């Protein structure tokens, strides 16, 4: 259940970062989460699809690093996209 909130928070933060930097299509995304997190590339892509947001899709390469982040936290390490 908590990963649902984490996916929502990731969604909102990625949308904000992309809006602030005029990114309209995310090509590469690197996120670090806790080793026990259920957040993965499919859950992120699925959340964007559910929201009807075209920023992230099949064209997006998502790398999830599971290690040093605190539980229920995510670190957005990199966003590369098209302006």
GITA-V25762 format. One record per backbone hydrogen bond with DSSP energy under -1.0 kcal/mol. NH is the residue of the N-H (numbers start at 1). CO is the residue of the C=O. Records with the same first field share a line. If there is no record, write none. Layout:
NH: CO  CO
This chain:
5: 1
6: 2
7: 3
8: 4
9: 5
10: 6
11: 7
12: 8
13: 9
14: 10
15: 11
16: 12
17: 13
18: 14
19: 15
20: 16
21: 17
22: 19
23: 18
24: 82
25: 82
26: 55
27: 80
28: 80
29: 61
30: 78
31: 63
32: 75
33: 65
37: 34
44: 40
45: 41
46: 42
47: 43
48: 44
49: 45
50: 46
51: 47
52: 49
53: 48
60: 57
61: 27
63: 29
65: 31
67: 33
73: 70
75: 32
77: 30
78: 30
80: 28
82: 25
